[in-house]
Amino acid sequence: MSAFIVEGGHRLQGSITPQGAKNEALQLLCALLLTEEEVLINNLPDILDVNNLISLLGDLGVSVSRRAKGSYAFQAKDINLDILHSDEFLAKTSSLRGSVMLLGPLLARFGFAMIAKPGGDKIGRRRLDTHFIGIQKLGATFNYDSTRHCYMVEAKSLKGCYMLLDEASVTGTANVLMAAVMAEGETTIYNAACEPYIQQLCRMLIKMGAKIEGVGSNLLRIQGVKKLSGCSMTLLPDMIEVGSFIGMAAMTSSELTIKNVAYDELGIIPQSFQRLGIHLERRGDDLYIPQQDHYVIENFIDGSIMNIADAPWPGLTPDLLSVMLVVATQAKGCVLIHQKMFESRLFFVDKLIDMGAQIILCDPHRATVIGLDNQHRLRPAVMSSPDIRAGIALLIAAMSANGTSRINNIDQIDRGYEHIDLRLNELGAHITRV
């Protein structure tokens, strides 16, 4: 198993360009199954989750052609549904949570889909009810094979309907949307997720010939069509990586420019880091973070302690709370980090406490951070990455610590961050992969 050896205390200098968006990539790769024509996707990140999904598509019979770095042509003309029953395919889907979004496109085009119970980050219970209930309302039937731990879904035909999603799930919305574009009649999805990546999926489907209204809102109306065509799409930059780089710059007292961030798609992210006292400057479509030896957490207007919590878009994405928690450890002031969606995502803070951070874990969802104002640097430590976002947060902590740390299980980081060690070393970091 791979590990990072991180020599902390080095400042970063220069500019870095974020990779293509991981979460968008997984949605668009599943959507290409809706057509037998060629689909070109640009700016795909070279990360484990994306590469594993491309491998799954290849197993299904999708032809894959690499045109340039990050640019691939796909054609799902000769799909072999028999592979869905194989133990090897089910094993692959069980290790990749994004594989659940194969259900909607396969069902819409072929009337049958089968995947194992998906895995992914160990951040608490992540239910699939929104996916299944929405697809069932379109006319599908589900069966669970308890022996093989897999789901089978069938539908002779899908029919549009009105549905109110029980939660604004991003992947749930994507799955139902991809099934609905080829359902008979009109489908209305209320309480739909409206993240930029869902908007990108809608734009892709519209390019392919789908009829979708309400893009960017939580009310989508879809008129089903019988056939979709090919298209070309370019992924947005990954907003989570943008936020991670902001956190790195602050924690290492570095001057950094983040290039081509698609600023207008970042939502509340810049403002949330500014609440931690981090100075940001928009320069065209770039973000400039000046060197700061100190940053002060804001209080609310009434003087009470700042509370930063995740929320459905356009609220703050939960994927950045781990980074913001680490950044707060070296700020001046106090903040309550409230992770509402996943009950195990804050459990990595015990590693930060071992490093000298002052954190009170109130319960599985809340942690109070008392910033050290850089008066006491974090100590080096040996740690293990429990999930993608905690992994990058631990890497940031190690980069700011006085001494050399080791981070094990970095496959978790590689699932979401493209060659992160090489890219950061070019800026002045000292990270060795072993």
N, C-alpha and C positions, 0 to 999 in steps of 0.2 A: 504494500500500500504506500502511495506517495505521501511526501510531507514537504512543507516549506520550512527552511531555516531562515529566520528573519533577523537581520542585524538592525536594531532600532536606532533612532536618533538622527537619521539622515533626512535632510530637507529635500523636497522635490523642486524641480525647476523646469519650466518649459510648457509645452502644450500637448494635449492628448485628445484623440477623437473617440467618442463612444462607439461601441459596436452596434450592430443592428439589434432591434428589440427582441429579446428571447421570447416573451409571452406572445407577441404578435407573430413571430415566426412559427410557433407551434400551431396557431390557429390557421394561418394561411397555408401551411403545408397540408393540413387535413382538408382544407377547402378544395384543393386541386383535384381531389377524388371525385368531385361533382361533375367533371367534364372529361371526355375522352380526347379533347384537343390539348395542344401544348400550352403550358403555363410557365412563364419566366418569372423568377423571384430573385431580386437583387438585394445586396447588403445582408445576406444571411450570416449570422455569427458562427464562427468555428468553435462550437461548444458541445459538450457531451449530449445534452438533452436534444439539441437540434440534430446532431449527427445520428443519434439513436433513432429518432423519428424518421429521418431520411432512410436509414437502414430498414426500418419497418415497412416503409412505402415500397422500397425495392423488393422486399420479400413478397409483397402483395402483387407484384408484377408491374409496378410503375417504372418506366424507363427514366433514368436519372443521368443528366449530362452536365458536367461542370464547364461553364463557358469562360469564367474568369474567377478571381478571388471573390468569394461571397456571392457569385452569380451562378444560378443553376436553372436548367430547363427540365421540366417534368412533363411526362405524358402518361396519363392513367388510362390507356386504351385497352390493354389486355390484362384485366384484373383476375387473379386466381383466388376465388373465395374459399377454396378448399384449404388454403394455408391457414385460414382463421382457426381451424380445428386442431392445428398441430401444437404439440407441447412446447416446441421451441418458440413459436410466435406468441403463445400465451405467456411464456416466461418473460419475453421481451416487453410485452405490454404491462406486465405486473411491476416492472422496475421503472416505468416512465408514466408519470401521472397524466401528462399531456395526451397520452394515447386514448384517453376517454373520449376525446373529440373526434375520433374516427367513427364513432357511432352514428352521428347525425348524417354525414356525407354518405357513408356506406348504405345506411337505411334508405336515404332519399333516392339513391341511384339504383340500388340492387335489391332493396327490400329485406336485407338481412345483414346483421353485424354480430360480432362476437369478440369480446376482450376479457382478459383476466381482471380481477379486482386490482385497480391501479395503485402503485406505490407513490414514491416521491419523498418530499421532505418529511421528517418526523417532527412535526410542529403541532401535534394534537389531531383531534378528529376532524376530518374533512369530508363531509358527507356528500353523496351524489344525488340526493333526492331531487334537487332542482333539475338536473339533467333528465332523470328518469321520468318524473311526473310530467315535465313539459313534452317529452317525446311521446309518452303514453297518451297525452291529450290529443296528439296528432293522429292517433290510431294504432300505435305500435303496442306489441305485447312483449313483456320481459319475463325471462326465466333465469333463475340462478342455480348453477350447478355447484352444489356444496362440496362435491368430491374434487372437482378440478378448480374450484374457486373462480369461476368465470361467469360472465353475463352473456346471454343470448337474447337478441332482440329481433323481432320479425314484424313485417307489415306488408300485406298485399298491396295496399295503397295508403297514402297519407292524405288526410283531409284537414284543411285549415280550420282554425277555431280561435276563440278569444281565450287568453290565459293571463293570469296574474301570478308572476313568479313569487315564490315564498321568500326569496332573497335575491338581491341584485348580483348574482354570481356571474363573474366574467366568463369562465369556461362553460357554465350552464347556459348563459345567453348565447354564446357562440354555437354550442351544440344544437340547441333548439332552432336557432336562426338558420343554420346550414341544412337542417332537415326541412324547415318550412319553405325554403325558396323553391322547392320542387313539389310541394304539396298542392293538392287540388283546392282552389279557392283562396280566400283571404285568411291570413293568420295575424292576429294582433297580440303582441307581447308587451305587457305592462309591467313596470318595475324591472325593465331590462337594464343591464349594466351599460354604461355609456362611455367607458374609458376610451382614450384615443386609439387603442389597439382594436377595440370592437368597431370603432368608426372606420378604421382601416380595413377590417374584414368586410364591412358593409360596402365600402368603395370597391373592393376587389370583386365581390359578388355582383355589384351593379355593372362593373366592367364586363363581367361574364354573361350579362343579360338578365340578371335578377331584377325584380321590381320591389324596391324597399323605400319606404317613406319614414321620416322621423330620425334620420341618422344624427347622432349626437345628443339625442334625448333619451328618456327612459320609456318612451312609448314608440314601438316599432310596428309598422304595418307592412305586411309582405303579401304581394299577389303572386301566387305560385305560377311557375312556368314549367314547360315540359322538358326543356333542354337548355344547357348552359354551354358557353363557348370558352375558348382560351383567352388569356390576357397576360399582361405584364405588370408587376408590382415591385415597388422599392420600399423596404422596411424603414420605419422611423428609427431614429437613434433610441437606445435603451435608456429610459428615464431613470431606472434604478441604478444603472451604471453612472449616469450623470450625478445623481445624488451621492453615490459612493465616493466619487472623485471630489465632490465638495467636502465631504467629511474627511477624506485623507488630507486635503490641503489644510484644513483647519487644525487637525490633530498633530500634524508635523510642522506647523508654522511655515507653510510653503506658499510660494507664489505660483499660481497655476492658471493656465487658460484651457478651458474645455471647449473644443471646436465643434461647430455644427450640431448644436444641441436640440434644434427644433423648439426654440424657446416658448413659442405660443402653445405647444402641446405639453408643457411641463406642469401646468395648472398651479397648485398651491405649493409645490415643492420648494421653489426659491424662497418664498415668504416664510415657510416653516423653518428653513435653516437660518434665515435672518432673525427669527425669534430667539434662536440660540446665540445671537450676537455675531454671527458670521457675516462679514461684508461681502457682497456680491455686486458685480457690475455687468450689465448686459452691453455687449459690444456687437451690434448687428445680430447675428445668430450664434455668437459665442458667449461664453460665461467667463469672466475674469475674476479670480479670487486673489486678492492681494495678501502678502504675508502679514499674519497677525500673531503676535506673541500672547495676546489676551483677547478673549471675547466674553461678553457679559450676557447672560440669559435675561430676557425681558420678563417683567411681571405683567399680570393683567392690569387693566386700567384702575381697578380698585385696590391694587397692591398685592393681590393674592398670588400664590405660586403658579407659575406657568404650567399648563397641562397640555401635553401634545398627544393626540389620539388619532388612530386610523379611522377611516370612514369610507363608504362607497364614493366613487368619483362623482363630483369633483372634489371630494375630500382627500385627505392624505392617504396614499397607498400604504398598506401594512408592511410591504416589502422594505420600506426604508426606516422603520422604527428601530431596528437593531442598530443600524448605522447611527441614527440620531442619538440613541442611548449612549453609545461609545463616545461620540463627540461631546456630549454633555459632561462626561467625567473630567474633562480638562477645562471646562468653562468656569466662569465665576457666577455663582448663584445656584439655585435649585430648580428642578423640573420633575414633574410626574409624567412618566411615559405610560400610556394606557393602551395596551394591545388588546383590542376588543375581539378580534376574529379568531385567534388561535391561542389555545390555552397553554401550549408548551413552548412558545417562541421566545419567552424571556428566560428560560432556564439556563441559558448560556452565561448569565450574569455572574454565576459563581466563579467562573474563570476570571472575570474582570475583578471581582473582589479579591481573589488570590493575587492579582497583580497590583493591588493597592487601591483600587477604585472604591469610593464611598457610595454604596448602593444599598437601599433597603428593598428587598423583594417583598412587596406587600401581600401579594397573592399571585396565582398563575397569570394574571392579566395586567398587573400594575407594578411598577418599580419606581421608587423615588431616588433620584440621583443628586448627590451633593457634590458640586463641581470643585475640583482641586485648584483651579485657576493657574495651572502649570507650576504651582509651588512645589508639588511633589509629583514627579514623573512616575508613570506606571513601571512596575518591575517586570522583567522578562519571565516567561513561564513556558511550560509544556502543556499544550492543549490539543483538543480534537474538535474538528468542525462538525456540528450536528446537522446543519442544513446550509443551503446556499447563502442565505442572508446573514445568519450568525457567523458563517465562515468568513465572509468579507469583513464583518465587524471585528472579528478577532484578528484578522490580518491588519486592519487599521490600528488596532490597539498595539499589536506587536511592532508596527512600524514607528510608533511614537514612544515606545518603551526604551529605557536605558539598559541596553544589553541585548543578548541574543535569545530569541524565543524559537520554539518549534511548534508547528501546527500540523497535526496528523489528519488523516482522512480528507485530504484536499481534493479528492475526486468530487466532493460536494461543491467546492468552489468552482471547479472546472465545468460543472454542469451549467453554470450560469455566466461565467466570465471568461472571455477569450484570451488565452495566453497572458493572463494578468501579470504573472511574474516578469515576463520579458518586457511587457509594455511599461511597467512601473520602473524596472531597472534602467530603462532608457531615460527616465526622468531623474534618476539619482538614488532610487531605492536599492537596498542590498538584500535581495531575496534569492535563495538558492533552492532549487527543486531536487529532492533526493528520493 
